[in-house]
Amino acid sequence: MTPRRPVPRAARKPPLLLAAFTRNYRLFGILLTGVVGVLVLAAQNSSESQPAVSPPPTRFSMEQPVAAATATPPLTMPTAAPEATTPTTSTTPSAEAIASAAAAQPAEESPITPTPSGSKHYIALIIDDIGYSGPLGERAIALPGAVTYAVLPHTPFGTELAELAHSHSKEVMLHAPMSNLAHQPLGPGALTDALNQEDFIATLKGNIDAVPHLQGINNHMGSELTGMQTQMQWVMEVLKERGLYFVDSFTTAQSVAGDAARQQAIPTTTRNVFLDNETTAEDIDREFQRLLQTAREKGSAVGIGHPYEETLDYLEKALPALAQENIELISVSAMIRLQQGEAAP
Ligand SMILES: [Zn+2]
């Protein structure tokens, strides 16, 4: 078990009009979904007439679920599904396929106590797999608010997109590739149990050095490696030395990464929701609403999405509407401080 997290109490009533929106957020969500659906259809039609600029992300085979999910809470949809695919651009058609699995729901670490109605709730949102597509990366970085960007090391656009995000005052993380049980390719900078301690640590430090301005890391895939005590201790030793935080993407219920981080006093949190294991507007909306509901129940929640056209279409509409939900988007470092009770964002 882990320490209970304090519940933020902002006790701020929204203005009357916003309160009406808040009470009717489900209706509002349905209307928004309809609008987004129409826009997605329009975007798909227009992109078909203009190929070559930025083809939709290539889907790769999915890692099979590797473990039974933890007990699913009543409000949680079953989401055992792939963690990620890597978007490619027309200029990098052979960019290595990277896929993984999210066979797990995050452990129940957060307090169950509902926050009082009217108090403010917080989400952090990480966009993973930044680095293979310049255009989609730039579009992701243009999302409004304190979105955090997890950059794959040694990728064609990783360094420049990290610089771009930082120049827009956005938080940057390393998205560290870690071995998965389905043996999906990991791309450059892969961390596996085939590496001895010296090579493992050198690879991780090389990844960290390849991503400017990073404040922490999360795992790309990792359904195998995050279950390995020794390798997770090596990871945390490096993070301690570099003063970085760790986010467990939680791609396996057997992950020991969070425990390893806490044992070494590394600031850490865990992913609650993957937004786009399935990429229809309806699927993404369902998972986004689940992220918000988790935040309402626990005070805070962490979501992960990917730079897919469909995800960006959705978030470009949904993020500006967060204020009407009395939910604030904060960076991952602010989220970790909040959950550790150090300070309000
Ligand atoms: Zn990833």
Boltz pocket constraint, residues with backbone or C-beta under 6 A from the ligand:
constraints:
  - pocket:
      binder: B
      contacts: [[A, 83], [A, 84], [A, 128], [A, 129], [A, 175], [A, 219], [A, 220], [A, 221]]
      max_distance: 6.0
